[in-house]
Amino acid sequence: MKLLDKYILKKFLTAFLFTVVMLVAVICVIDFTEKNDDFIKHNLAAKTIILDYYVNLFPYFANLLSPITVFIAVVFVTAQLASRTEIVAILASGISFPRLLVPYVMGGVIIGVATFGLIGWVIPITSKTRVEFERKYTKRQFRFDQRNVHIKVGPRSYAYMESYDNTNNIGYRFALEDIEGTTLKRRLTADAITWDSVKRAWRLSPQLVRIFDGQNESLKSYPARDTTLNLYPKDFASTYRLAETLTLPELNRFIQQKIDRGASDTQTYLSEKYERYAYPFAILILTVIGVILSAGKSRSGVGGKIALGFVLAFIFIIFVILSRNLAAVGSLSPLLAAWIPSMVFSVIGLVLYRLVPK
């Protein structure tokens, strides 16, 4: 690494950290003003608010805003170098424009790798405390209000409940069906099923079991009894920001469980998984685009280029949100949705690179 590389890399990373701290601090202040009434209502101590919530909220927002902060940092540093004619001097000394990009790419790789580690393992751990705090103090108590719930609990077994009370962990109008292909072989029905937290098992009310064998049908009744199922109260708990609280290995296991059960919301969690892989690459792309846009002198000065950086970074985030929503409704595959913003901006970057004076 040459002296010039160290000079640019240091300025880039310093500007990035400063931008992150300033933006996230402002957002935290705004968040505090919005939630202050909730804090007062629950008589929360300042120590609890800071340690349980804002300490864990800071890395979440730092990661969420990383495309914006990286872009602003790159534009700010490069525009300053251009305004002081340093880039002209660097290129005049025989250093090519691709070589000038090297320290920026190094910085983008460092930030990208750090981001992947954060969103894959660190931030989900901190988010567990943050999300639990929000559920407890800033959100309404969760009520499971879905009706006619079907859940796959085995290779050929399906559980059905007309309704479920997540406060008392009681399911009503319960049925357990065994199906081979398209043929119903056995059907158990009970008026209620209750979770026993001590035995960690379900308590069935008196049941009626129908067994089908071709054209023949037999009927048996059983008294109330305990049973175990691949079904737990957590399956009916709030899914508020659940994906954010799962580390990458936990998310993979959760997605596989969703697939095995034939859940309808699997797309949401697949999108979250693929976005975690695409995010670091996006940071690198935005870094290169930032250099290309701000390497030349402009009459608008540094401020104009920073404003342009804001606009492009927000456009990128809009692309992310739109593609995520399309994946959630099934209009787009989660893998493609996660990579579309990066692919679009990669094309934009190549076009700009060909147009920039070198």
ChimeraX attribute file (.defattr): number of C-alpha atoms within 10 A of each C-alpha:
attribute: neighborCount
match mode: 1-to-1
recipient: residues
	/A:1	7
	/A:2	7
	/A:3	8
	/A:4	12
	/A:5	18
	/A:6	12
	/A:7	11
	/A:8	21
	/A:9	20
	/A:10	15
	/A:11	18
	/A:12	25
	/A:13	20
	/A:14	14
	/A:15	20
	/A:16	23
	/A:17	14
	/A:18	13
	/A:19	20
	/A:20	23
	/A:21	14
	/A:22	11
	/A:23	15
	/A:24	21
	/A:25	16
	/A:26	11
	/A:27	12
	/A:28	15
	/A:29	11
	/A:30	12
	/A:31	13
	/A:32	15
	/A:33	9
	/A:34	11
	/A:35	14
	/A:36	13
	/A:37	12
	/A:38	15
	/A:39	17
	/A:40	10
	/A:41	11
	/A:42	11
	/A:43	9
	/A:44	13
	/A:45	10
	/A:46	10
	/A:47	9
	/A:48	12
	/A:49	15
	/A:50	12
	/A:51	13
	/A:52	20
	/A:53	19
	/A:54	18
	/A:55	14
	/A:56	20
	/A:57	21
	/A:58	19
	/A:59	20
	/A:60	21
	/A:61	17
	/A:62	20
	/A:63	20
	/A:64	15
	/A:65	18
	/A:66	22
	/A:67	24
	/A:68	26
	/A:69	27
	/A:70	28
	/A:71	26
	/A:72	28
	/A:73	26
	/A:74	32
	/A:75	32
	/A:76	24
	/A:77	24
	/A:78	28
	/A:79	28
	/A:80	18
	/A:81	21
	/A:82	20
	/A:83	18
	/A:84	12
	/A:85	14
	/A:86	15
	/A:87	21
	/A:88	16
	/A:89	13
	/A:90	15
	/A:91	14
	/A:92	10
	/A:93	9
	/A:94	9
	/A:95	12
	/A:96	12
	/A:97	17
	/A:98	9
	/A:99	12
	/A:100	18
	/A:101	16
	/A:102	16
	/A:103	20
	/A:104	25
	/A:105	18
	/A:106	15
	/A:107	24
	/A:108	26
	/A:109	17
	/A:110	14
	/A:111	19
	/A:112	21
	/A:113	15
	/A:114	14
	/A:115	22
	/A:116	18
	/A:117	15
	/A:118	19
	/A:119	26
	/A:120	21
	/A:121	17
	/A:122	17
	/A:123	23
	/A:124	25
	/A:125	17
	/A:126	21
	/A:127	24
	/A:128	17
	/A:129	17
	/A:130	22
	/A:131	21
	/A:132	17
	/A:133	16
	/A:134	16
	/A:135	15
	/A:136	13
	/A:137	15
	/A:138	17
	/A:139	12
	/A:140	9
	/A:141	10
	/A:142	14
	/A:143	13
	/A:144	13
	/A:145	10
	/A:146	11
	/A:147	11
	/A:148	12
	/A:149	12
	/A:150	16
	/A:151	19
	/A:152	20
	/A:153	17
	/A:154	14
	/A:155	11
	/A:156	13
	/A:157	18
	/A:158	17
	/A:159	21
	/A:160	19
	/A:161	23
	/A:162	16
	/A:163	18
	/A:164	25
	/A:165	15
	/A:166	18
	/A:167	12
	/A:168	10
	/A:169	18
	/A:170	19
	/A:171	21
	/A:172	17
	/A:173	15
	/A:174	23
	/A:175	21
	/A:176	21
	/A:177	20
	/A:178	18
	/A:179	15
	/A:180	12
	/A:181	8
	/A:182	6
	/A:183	11
	/A:184	16
	/A:185	17
	/A:186	18
	/A:187	19
	/A:188	19
	/A:189	22
	/A:190	20
	/A:191	16
	/A:192	22
	/A:193	25
	/A:194	19
	/A:195	21
	/A:196	13
	/A:197	10
	/A:198	6
	/A:199	11
	/A:200	12
	/A:201	16
	/A:202	22
	/A:203	18
	/A:204	21
	/A:205	18
	/A:206	15
	/A:207	19
	/A:208	16
	/A:209	18
	/A:210	18
	/A:211	16
	/A:212	15
	/A:213	12
	/A:214	9
	/A:215	5
	/A:216	7
	/A:217	11
	/A:218	10
	/A:219	11
	/A:220	10
	/A:221	12
	/A:222	13
	/A:223	9
	/A:224	14
	/A:225	12
	/A:226	15
	/A:227	13
	/A:228	12
	/A:229	12
	/A:230	12
	/A:231	16
	/A:232	14
	/A:233	18
	/A:234	10
	/A:235	11
	/A:236	16
	/A:237	14
	/A:238	14
	/A:239	10
	/A:240	14
	/A:241	13
	/A:242	14
	/A:243	21
	/A:244	21
	/A:245	23
	/A:246	23
	/A:247	20
	/A:248	19
	/A:249	10
	/A:250	15
	/A:251	21
	/A:252	15
	/A:253	13
	/A:254	17
	/A:255	20
	/A:256	14
	/A:257	13
	/A:258	18
	/A:259	15
	/A:260	14
	/A:261	19
	/A:262	14
	/A:263	14
	/A:264	12
	/A:265	14
	/A:266	18
	/A:267	24
	/A:268	18
	/A:269	20
	/A:270	22
	/A:271	23
	/A:272	18
	/A:273	23
	/A:274	16
	/A:275	22
	/A:276	18
	/A:277	18
	/A:278	20
	/A:279	25
	/A:280	24
	/A:281	21
	/A:282	22
	/A:283	26
	/A:284	25
	/A:285	23
	/A:286	26
	/A:287	27
	/A:288	23
	/A:289	24
	/A:290	29
	/A:291	23
	/A:292	24
	/A:293	20
	/A:294	27
	/A:295	27
	/A:296	18
	/A:297	20
	/A:298	13
	/A:299	8
	/A:300	10
	/A:301	14
	/A:302	21
	/A:303	12
	/A:304	15
	/A:305	23
	/A:306	22
	/A:307	14
	/A:308	18
	/A:309	26
	/A:310	18
	/A:311	12
	/A:312	20
	/A:313	22
	/A:314	15
	/A:315	15
	/A:316	20
	/A:317	16
	/A:318	13
	/A:319	19
	/A:320	19
	/A:321	15
	/A:322	14
	/A:323	22
	/A:324	24
	/A:325	18
	/A:326	15
	/A:327	21
	/A:328	21
	/A:329	13
	/A:330	14
	/A:331	11
	/A:332	16
	/A:333	17
	/A:334	25
	/A:335	18
	/A:336	16
	/A:337	25
	/A:338	27
	/A:339	20
	/A:340	16
	/A:341	22
	/A:342	23
	/A:343	16
	/A:344	12
	/A:345	19
	/A:346	19
	/A:347	12
	/A:348	13
	/A:349	20
	/A:350	14
	/A:351	12
	/A:352	15
	/A:353	18
	/A:354	10
	/A:355	10
	/A:356	13
	/A:357	10
	/A:358	13
